[in-house]
Amino acid sequence: GAGVSQSPRYKVAKRGQDVALRCDPISGHVSLFWYQQALGQGPEFLTYFQNEAQLDKSGLPSDRFFAERPEGSVSTLKIQRTQQEDSAVYLCASSTEGGTGPYEQYFGPGTRLTVT
Amino acid sequence: DQQVKQNSPSLSVQEGRISILNCDYTNSMFDYFLWYKKYPAEGPTFLISISSIKDKNEDGRFTVFLNKSAKHLSLHIVPSQPGDSAVYFCAAQAAGNKLTFGGGTRVLVKP
C-alpha cells in the first residue's frame, strides 16, 4: 500500500510568513509523529498524536509551532512568523499501534523548509 | 544533552567487506533500539531493531548487537554492497512512542 506522504516537498518562506505542512499517514495507522531535522543532524522529536489526541508536544521549540490531527488521519504542522532558525527538513512518521511500544515508525520523504 | 550518540560521522568500506557502525546512549530507560537508513531527499527507512531484553538480532546481511552494561549498540553489515551507501541513524525508544536519534553515520561502499 501507499506509504506516508508529505506536501509540499519543498517550501521557501520569507521571514515572518506563516507556513502549513501536511502529512498523510499510512491508512489505519493510529500514531503520528513530527520530527525536525537540521542540516547534518539526526531528526529531533516535535510532537506525537494517538488518533486525534495530541499526547506529547514537548519537542515543539516555541509557541509559534502548532500541530493538529482533527480527524485522526491527516495532520498539519503550522509554523507562524517563520524565522531563519526554522529552516530544516520536517519529517512525519506513523506507526500501527498506540500506547506504549515498541513499534517501528514509517517515515515520509519530508518537507524541506527554507526561510529567507 | 545528547542521549544517543554516533561518534563516527563517516565510514568508508570496500565492497564485500564488513561495515560496523557504532552507537552509544546514556538513558537507561531506553528499552528498544532501531537502525534507520536514509538516502538523499528521502525519509529514513527502517532497517532492523532490537529489544533491550536481547543482545543480538539478525536479519539477512544486517546484525545488531546490544551491550546494555556498556550502553552501546552496533550494526554489522556483511557483506557490504554499493547500494548500502547511505546515512545510517541509530534511534532509541523509552516505553514506546517518540524516537531519540543519533547524529548519523555516512557510509560509503566502494566497488
Interface residues (C-beta under 8 A of the other chain):
Chain A: V4 S31 F33 Y35 G40 Q41 G42 P43 E44 F45 Y48 L55 D56 G59 L91 A93 G99 T100 G101 P102 Y103 E104 Q105 Y106 F107 G108 P109 G110
Chain B: V4 Q6 D31 Y32 L34 Y36 A41 E42 G43 P44 T45 F46 S49 S51 F89 A91 Q93 A95 G96 N97 K98 L99 T100 F101 G102 G103 G104
